[in-house]
Amino acid sequence: MTAQHPGRFFALEGIDGSGKSTQLRLLAQQLERTGRPVLTTCEPTGGPIGRLLRQVLTGQVSCDSRVVAPLFVADRLDHLLDREKGLCRAVAEGMTVLSDRYYFSSYAYQSVDLPLEWVIEANRPCASLLRPDATLFLDVEPELALERIARNRAGVELFETRERLTRTREQYFRAFERLRDQERVVVIPGDQDVERLAGEIWAQVQALL
């Protein structure tokens, strides 16, 4: 790390349709304008396990939920520890790393079908290697999320239902409550327009840098 650019790691989380990808891009641009070196990333990765996970998510490959969770953990560990492009190395070298999915996504999405405590335990190696300086949770109501998904997206996310998004949102908040002594989570109302939401996220990040 350098004194000028100490490494940081922020995760943007939220149910599908919360606007994470857009806000990740805008936050990266804002950070770059301040002269900070930035790495943006998401999961699954482009590696072999990540490619398999994308096939599972798009329905090309059938996979039991008890297998999907360890696959996500394995893909994330590769991403953390890769010698050239790993997140741990990037943070250690002073980069500001931004991710629109990290282990809270596993806690929320996978614990819809599996016990939350089991999913937390499966992800413990990832949390022990690199915890975000903050997880910024963009909170939107499932109805609004579904409207955004139908308007802007296709394919993998069109299978979502209001019931599943509602349960996933509930699981996020269960995980926040369960881990509040171990994790810094900032809940941001995500039903604002894009520019106003970006401004609120930037204010939160500035306070943490």
C-alpha positions in Angstrom: 0.0 0.0 0.0 1.0 3.6 -0.4 0.2 6.5 1.9 -1.4 8.3 -1.1 -3.6 5.5 -2.2 -4.3 3.0 0.6 -6.1 0.0 -0.7 -9.8 -0.3 -0.1 -12.5 -2.8 -0.9 -16.2 -2.0 -1.3 -19.0 -4.4 -2.2 -22.3 -3.2 -3.7 -25.1 -5.5 -2.9 -28.9 -5.7 -3.5 -31.5 -7.9 -5.1 -31.6 -8.2 -8.9 -32.9 -4.9 -10.3 -31.4 -2.8 -7.6 -29.1 -1.0 -10.0 -25.8 -2.4 -8.7 -24.0 -2.6 -12.0 -24.8 1.0 -13.0 -23.8 2.4 -9.6 -20.6 0.3 -9.6 -19.6 1.9 -12.9 -20.5 5.5 -11.7 -18.6 5.0 -8.5 -15.5 3.7 -10.3 -15.6 6.8 -12.5 -15.8 9.1 -9.5 -12.9 7.4 -7.8 -10.8 7.5 -10.9 -11.4 11.2 -11.2 -9.8 11.6 -7.7 -6.7 9.8 -9.0 -7.3 6.5 -7.2 -6.4 3.3 -9.1 -9.6 1.2 -9.3 -10.4 -2.4 -10.1 -14.1 -3.3 -10.7 -15.1 -6.9 -10.6 -18.2 -9.2 -10.3 -19.1 -12.8 -9.7 -19.1 -15.4 -11.2 -15.6 -14.8 -12.7 -14.4 -15.8 -16.1 -12.5 -18.8 -14.9 -13.6 -22.4 -15.3 -15.7 -22.6 -12.2 -17.2 -19.2 -13.0 -18.1 -20.3 -16.5 -19.8 -23.4 -15.1 -21.8 -21.2 -12.6 -23.0 -19.0 -15.5 -24.3 -22.1 -17.2 -26.1 -23.1 -14.0 -27.6 -19.6 -13.7 -28.8 -19.5 -17.3 -30.3 -23.0 -17.0 -27.9 -24.7 -19.4 -26.7 -27.0 -16.6 -28.8 -28.4 -13.8 -27.2 -28.3 -10.4 -28.5 -29.0 -6.8 -28.4 -25.9 -4.6 -26.2 -27.7 -2.1 -23.6 -27.9 -4.9 -24.0 -24.3 -6.2 -22.9 -22.8 -2.9 -19.5 -24.5 -2.7 -19.0 -23.7 -6.4 -19.4 -20.0 -5.6 -17.0 -20.3 -2.7 -14.4 -22.1 -4.9 -14.7 -19.5 -7.7 -14.4 -16.6 -5.1 -11.3 -18.2 -3.5 -9.7 -18.4 -6.9 -10.6 -14.7 -7.5 -9.2 -13.7 -4.1 -5.9 -15.6 -4.3 -5.0 -15.4 -8.0 -1.3 -14.3 -8.1 -1.7 -11.8 -10.9 -5.3 -10.6 -10.8 -6.4 -11.6 -7.3 -8.5 -9.2 -5.1 -6.2 -9.7 -2.1 -3.2 -8.6 -4.2 -5.0 -5.7 -5.7 -6.0 -4.3 -2.3 -2.5 -4.9 -0.9 -1.0 -3.0 -3.8 -3.1 0.0 -3.0 -6.0 -0.3 -5.4 -9.6 0.5 -4.6 -11.6 -2.7 -5.5 -15.3 -2.5 -6.2 -17.5 -5.6 -6.6 -21.2 -6.0 -7.3 -21.3 -9.4 -5.7 -19.4 -10.9 -2.8 -20.3 -13.3 0.0 -23.4 -11.4 1.2 -24.9 -12.4 -2.2 -24.3 -16.0 -1.3 -25.8 -15.5 2.2 -29.0 -14.0 0.6 -29.5 -16.0 -2.6 -28.3 -19.4 -1.5 -30.0 -19.3 1.9 -33.3 -19.0 0.2 -32.9 -22.8 -0.4 -30.3 -23.6 2.3 -29.9 -22.8 6.0 -28.3 -19.3 6.4 -25.9 -20.6 9.1 -24.7 -23.3 6.6 -24.1 -20.8 3.9 -22.2 -18.4 6.3 -20.0 -21.3 7.4 -19.3 -22.3 3.8 -18.2 -18.7 3.0 -16.0 -18.4 6.2 -12.7 -18.9 4.3 -13.6 -16.0 1.9 -14.6 -13.7 4.8 -11.4 -14.5 6.6 -9.2 -13.6 3.6 -10.8 -10.3 2.7 -13.7 -8.4 4.2 -15.1 -5.3 2.5 -14.4 -2.0 4.2 -18.1 -1.6 3.7 -20.9 -3.4 2.0 -23.3 -0.9 0.5 -26.7 -2.4 0.2 -29.0 -0.7 -2.4 -32.5 -1.4 -0.9 -35.4 -1.5 -3.3 -38.9 -3.0 -3.1 -39.3 -6.2 -5.1 -42.1 -4.6 -7.2 -39.7 -1.8 -8.4 -36.9 -4.3 -9.0 -39.2 -6.5 -11.2 -40.2 -3.4 -13.2 -36.5 -2.6 -13.8 -35.6 -6.1 -14.7 -38.4 -6.4 -17.2 -37.5 -3.0 -18.7 -33.7 -3.3 -18.9 -32.6 -6.9 -18.7 -33.0 -10.2 -20.4 -32.2 -13.9 -20.0 -30.7 -14.9 -16.7 -32.8 -12.7 -14.5 -36.1 -13.0 -16.1 -37.0 -16.1 -14.0 -37.2 -13.9 -10.9 -40.5 -13.5 -9.2 -41.8 -11.1 -6.6 -41.9 -13.8 -4.1 -38.3 -14.9 -4.6 -37.0 -11.3 -4.6 -39.0 -10.6 -1.4 -37.5 -13.7 0.3 -34.0 -12.8 -1.0 -34.3 -9.2 0.4 -35.4 -10.7 3.7 -32.4 -13.0 3.7 -30.0 -10.0 3.2 -31.5 -8.3 6.3 -31.3 -11.5 8.3 -27.6 -11.8 7.4 -27.0 -8.1 8.2 -28.6 -8.7 11.7 -26.7 -11.9 12.2 -23.3 -10.4 11.4 -23.7 -6.8 12.5 -20.8 -7.1 15.0 -18.5 -8.4 12.2 -19.4 -6.5 9.1 -19.9 -2.8 8.2 -23.1 -2.6 6.2 -24.6 0.7 4.9 -28.2 0.4 3.7 -29.0 3.0 1.1 -32.5 3.6 -0.3 -32.2 2.5 -3.9 -35.5 3.8 -5.3 -33.9 7.2 -6.0 -33.0 8.4 -9.5 -29.6 7.2 -10.8 -27.8 10.5 -10.2 -29.1 11.1 -6.7 -28.3 7.5 -5.7 -24.8 7.9 -7.1 -24.3 11.0 -5.0 -25.4 9.3 -1.8 -23.1 6.3 -2.5 -20.2 8.6 -3.2 -20.8 10.5 0.1 -20.8 7.2 2.0 -17.6 6.0 0.3 -15.8 9.4 0.8 -16.6 9.1 4.6 -14.9 5.7 4.6 -11.8 6.4 2.6 
